[in-house]
């Protein structure tokens, strides 16, 4: 039995389908079971609730051979670190309590970074807590998700731009969520691995945001440019939307660390993911942009 947390998110939903396609028995922890696709709901055992709740974990983990662990984002949390650790402490205790042998978690690349990195540091703290469970643990360490660009569909379509806080002329490590799901599925369906290890997974490109804009332009058949957002302007935008001072700090520290090269060491040793940026643009971004226009 494989237990999957966050099964309706971008990674979890793809993982569940991949596991079912491989014939695995799957149990999911989901806040609202109606959010599961109807065909998936028929094939999985669903435990309703949140995986920061020990009583929910005690219903979900008995008999589990492996667990997929992902902490869902919560912009309203008092701090990113406390949010991640609240989940991780409950998870580590339950993993040990139910003697789950194997855990695969989604975390950030950049382990060993010595400076504050906001949300990324919170993910590292989560990994350390989960390691205390004693289970064999694989921390899938990810850079920037390509799917983050889907939040800018209106700007890409309407203004021909997309924006990040990083320098336009420096390579940005990226990965497609379907590749994260694929790597997790491989680990969860072959439990021959032991010990605890961090596994960086990066897309095969070394593109700068300016390069990414050129690829997007070619795949959409229209000009798209990259515009760098000053970190101060990004922080002001967050505050205008009601973000707390701590939330602003967590996010600005994360983007500062990305721009300062937090992913660079892992880039040298990361396993190359199969999906390159152009393929992702053709198969995911372009259809999403076109659907906004139809």
Wavefront OBJ file of the C-alpha trace (Angstrom):
o trace
v 0.000 0.000 0.000
v 1.291 3.442 -0.985
v -0.072 6.477 0.849
v -0.089 9.779 -1.043
v -0.493 13.194 0.572
v -1.671 16.289 -1.354
v -3.232 14.107 -4.095
v -5.137 16.938 -5.793
v -2.122 19.217 -6.322
v -0.015 19.522 -9.450
v 2.434 16.820 -8.398
v 0.186 14.570 -6.330
v -2.558 14.288 -8.934
v -0.069 13.184 -11.584
v 1.621 10.800 -9.159
v -1.635 9.082 -8.216
v -2.457 8.441 -11.865
v 1.021 7.083 -12.543
v 0.818 4.752 -9.546
v -2.606 3.481 -10.583
v -1.358 2.919 -14.131
v 1.393 0.748 -12.645
v -1.137 -1.323 -10.716
v -0.257 -0.018 -7.254
v -2.667 0.019 -4.347
v -3.080 3.658 -3.354
v -4.506 5.353 -0.290
v -4.731 9.143 -0.313
v -5.023 11.775 2.406
v -7.226 14.541 1.052
v -8.924 17.521 2.678
v -11.995 17.277 0.456
v -12.652 13.957 -1.237
v -14.931 15.621 -3.810
v -11.846 17.326 -5.288
v -10.546 13.963 -6.476
v -11.287 13.153 -10.088
v -14.221 10.745 -10.214
v -12.242 8.009 -11.992
v -9.452 8.307 -9.420
v -11.908 8.275 -6.520
v -13.168 4.886 -7.676
v -9.679 3.369 -7.589
v -8.179 4.686 -4.362
v -8.925 4.496 -0.683
v -9.479 8.043 0.556
v -8.849 9.301 4.083
v -10.392 12.731 4.512
v -8.484 15.305 6.517
v -5.100 17.015 6.719
v -1.782 15.228 7.144
v -0.703 17.567 9.925
v -3.368 15.883 12.071
v -2.077 12.828 13.993
v -5.538 11.256 14.089
v -5.772 11.451 10.290
v -2.309 9.959 9.923
v -3.276 7.156 12.313
v -6.138 6.268 9.975
v -4.009 6.500 6.847
v -0.714 4.809 7.713
v -1.593 1.355 9.116
v -0.332 -1.225 6.638
v 1.471 1.359 4.501
v 4.626 0.188 2.742
v 5.569 3.678 1.570
v 4.491 7.282 1.949
v 4.668 10.225 -0.436
v 5.059 13.442 1.538
v 4.377 16.959 0.288
v 3.511 19.962 2.448
v 0.861 22.120 0.753
v 1.581 25.851 0.625
v -0.239 28.144 3.042
v 0.352 31.856 2.398
v -1.604 32.646 5.578
v 0.690 30.637 7.875
v 2.459 32.727 10.551
v 5.810 31.506 9.215
v 6.933 29.092 6.525
v 9.203 27.222 8.925
v 6.496 26.659 11.511
v 4.077 25.590 8.767
v 6.492 22.978 7.406
v 7.539 21.782 10.851
v 3.952 21.400 12.070
v 3.377 18.906 9.269
v 6.792 17.271 9.585
v 6.615 16.703 13.339
v 3.218 15.042 13.030
v 4.456 13.040 10.055
v 7.709 11.853 11.601
v 5.976 10.671 14.764
v 3.292 8.819 12.810
v 5.820 7.246 10.429
v 7.732 5.874 13.410
v 4.539 4.863 15.218
v 3.287 2.832 12.251
v 6.740 1.642 11.142
v 6.412 2.922 7.580
v 9.620 1.760 5.940
v 9.994 4.174 3.022
v 9.176 7.861 2.586
v 9.579 10.042 -0.506
v 9.334 13.775 0.107
v 9.318 16.811 -2.163
v 11.732 19.479 -0.998
v 13.952 22.224 -2.381
v 17.324 21.962 -3.996
v 20.144 23.738 -2.223
v 20.706 21.689 0.934
v 23.725 22.999 2.772
v 23.033 26.643 1.887
v 24.347 28.673 4.797
v 22.283 31.862 4.427
v 18.602 32.330 5.269
v 16.443 31.157 2.356
v 12.901 31.618 3.661
v 10.552 28.971 2.311
v 13.487 26.905 1.070
v 15.052 26.841 4.536
v 11.691 25.696 5.875
v 11.752 22.751 3.460
v 15.248 21.818 4.657
v 13.996 21.870 8.248
v 11.156 19.549 7.198
v 13.646 17.063 5.755
v 15.660 17.019 8.966
v 12.529 16.360 10.999
v 11.298 13.565 8.719
v 14.723 11.928 8.879
v 14.201 11.485 12.628
v 11.434 8.987 11.860
v 14.025 6.327 11.097
v 12.436 5.452 7.744
v 14.434 5.201 4.550
v 13.938 8.689 3.113
v 14.454 10.162 -0.333
v 14.204 13.941 -0.467
v 13.452 14.891 -4.071
v 15.182 18.269 -4.238
v 13.624 20.593 -6.790
v 14.512 23.939 -8.373
v 12.000 26.373 -9.956
v 8.846 24.636 -11.232
v 8.032 25.335 -14.871
v 4.358 25.290 -13.865
v 4.915 28.464 -11.820
v 4.695 30.305 -15.142
v 1.072 29.218 -15.517
v 0.193 31.855 -12.925
v 1.217 34.473 -15.490
v -0.952 33.335 -18.390
v -2.817 36.646 -18.581
v 0.418 38.648 -18.768
v 1.933 36.285 -21.325
v -1.188 36.385 -23.464
v -2.184 40.016 -22.983
v 1.068 41.917 -22.514
v 3.563 39.505 -24.040
v 5.629 39.414 -20.847
v 6.420 37.310 -17.819
v 8.208 38.429 -14.677
v 10.397 37.000 -11.929
v 12.786 38.599 -9.458
v 15.912 36.900 -10.806
v 18.432 38.289 -13.271
v 17.474 37.825 -16.879
v 20.973 36.836 -18.005
v 21.754 34.136 -15.418
v 20.680 30.489 -15.874
v 17.637 29.445 -13.863
v 17.288 25.771 -12.975
v 13.800 24.455 -13.731
v 11.835 21.213 -13.616
v 8.406 20.059 -14.829
v 6.014 18.710 -12.211
v 5.283 15.626 -14.288
v 8.944 14.663 -13.958
v 8.788 15.072 -10.189
v 5.761 12.776 -10.153
v 7.582 10.290 -12.369
v 10.654 10.214 -10.128
v 8.453 9.721 -7.062
v 6.522 6.919 -8.759
v 9.761 5.121 -9.620
v 10.913 5.250 -6.006
v 7.565 4.295 -4.510
v 7.120 1.231 -6.741
v 10.638 -0.148 -6.203
v 11.444 -0.150 -2.503
v 14.869 -1.747 -2.822
v 16.548 1.482 -1.645
v 17.667 2.076 1.908
v 19.107 4.847 4.087
v 18.382 8.558 3.709
v 19.463 10.642 0.749
v 18.769 13.905 -1.050
v 18.151 13.508 -4.780
v 18.221 16.713 -6.881
v 16.181 16.518 -10.091
v 16.689 19.300 -12.651
v 15.435 19.792 -16.178
v 18.036 19.259 -18.926
v 18.274 22.949 -19.944
v 20.556 25.724 -18.704
v 18.377 28.610 -19.851
v 18.312 32.150 -18.557
v 14.918 33.881 -18.193
v 15.783 35.807 -21.368
v 16.388 32.465 -23.130
v 13.087 31.172 -21.755
v 11.303 34.193 -23.205
v 12.758 33.390 -26.631
v 11.589 29.788 -26.423
v 8.116 30.877 -25.337
v 7.995 33.345 -28.223
v 8.875 30.647 -30.722
v 6.359 28.153 -29.361
v 3.516 30.684 -29.137
v 4.341 32.338 -32.430
v 4.323 35.819 -30.875
v 6.908 37.961 -29.078
v 7.235 37.430 -25.332
v 9.823 39.249 -23.238
v 11.156 38.807 -19.730
v 10.852 41.675 -17.266
v 12.715 41.525 -14.008
v 10.723 42.620 -10.955
v 12.750 44.417 -8.307
v 12.612 42.583 -4.993
v 11.390 45.755 -3.286
v 8.484 45.996 -5.735
v 7.652 42.332 -5.200
v 7.604 42.846 -1.429
v 5.356 45.893 -1.834
v 2.972 43.869 -3.994
v 2.782 41.148 -1.330
v 2.016 43.708 1.373
v -0.696 45.280 -0.779
v -2.348 41.862 -0.909
v -2.328 41.561 2.856
v 0.750 39.388 3.362
v 2.252 39.469 6.848
v 5.746 40.788 7.465
v 6.940 37.226 8.089
v 5.396 35.962 4.849
v 7.097 38.769 2.939
v 10.395 37.884 4.624
v 10.011 34.174 3.832
v 9.359 34.831 0.140
v 11.921 37.568 -0.400
v 14.614 35.489 1.296
v 13.710 32.594 -1.001
v 14.028 34.669 -4.165
v 17.234 36.296 -2.933
v 18.734 32.840 -2.367
v 17.649 31.722 -5.848
v 19.315 34.760 -7.398
v 22.448 34.240 -5.295
v 22.890 30.691 -6.595
v 21.335 28.366 -4.027
v 20.719 25.748 -6.737
v 24.208 25.867 -8.281
v 25.876 23.088 -6.276
v 22.967 20.707 -6.837
v 22.910 21.551 -10.540
v 26.298 19.906 -10.921
v 25.086 16.611 -9.429
v 21.367 16.582 -10.252
v 19.744 13.783 -12.193
v 18.544 15.221 -15.533
v 14.759 15.158 -15.812
v 13.348 14.159 -19.216
v 11.230 17.247 -19.981
v 13.084 20.193 -21.514
v 11.617 23.691 -21.383
v 10.662 23.799 -25.070
v 8.733 20.553 -24.830
v 6.933 21.812 -21.732
v 6.018 25.056 -23.498
v 4.661 23.147 -26.482
v 2.713 20.586 -24.482
v 1.594 22.586 -21.427
v 2.064 26.348 -21.713
v 0.856 26.867 -25.284
v -2.389 24.885 -24.805
v -3.038 26.803 -21.570
v -2.517 30.161 -23.298
v -4.691 29.115 -26.221
v -7.483 27.966 -23.918
v -7.604 31.472 -22.409
v -8.220 32.864 -25.877
v -10.948 30.457 -26.918
l 1 2 3 4 5 6 7 8 9 10 11 12 13 14 15 16 17 18 19 20 21 22 23 24 25 26 27 28 29 30 31 32 33 34 35 36 37 38 39 40 41 42 43 44 45 46 47 48 49 50 51 52 53 54 55 56 57 58 59 60 61 62 63 64 65 66 67 68 69 70 71 72 73 74 75 76 77 78 79 80 81 82 83 84 85 86 87 88 89 90 91 92 93 94 95 96 97 98 99 100 101 102 103 104 105 106 107 108 109 110 111 112 113 114 115 116 117 118 119 120 121 122 123 124 125 126 127 128 129 130 131 132 133 134 135 136 137 138 139 140 141 142 143 144 145 146 147 148 149 150 151 152 153 154 155 156 157 158 159 160 161 162 163 164 165 166 167 168 169 170 171 172 173 174 175 176 177 178 179 180 181 182 183 184 185 186 187 188 189 190 191 192 193 194 195 196 197 198 199 200 201 202 203 204 205 206 207 208 209 210 211 212 213 214 215 216 217 218 219 220 221 222 223 224 225 226 227 228 229 230 231 232 233 234 235 236 237 238 239 240 241 242 243 244 245 246 247 248 249 250 251 252 253 254 255 256 257 258 259 260 261 262 263 264 265 266 267 268 269 270 271 272 273 274 275 276 277 278 279 280 281 282 283 284 285 286 287 288 289 290 291 292 293 294
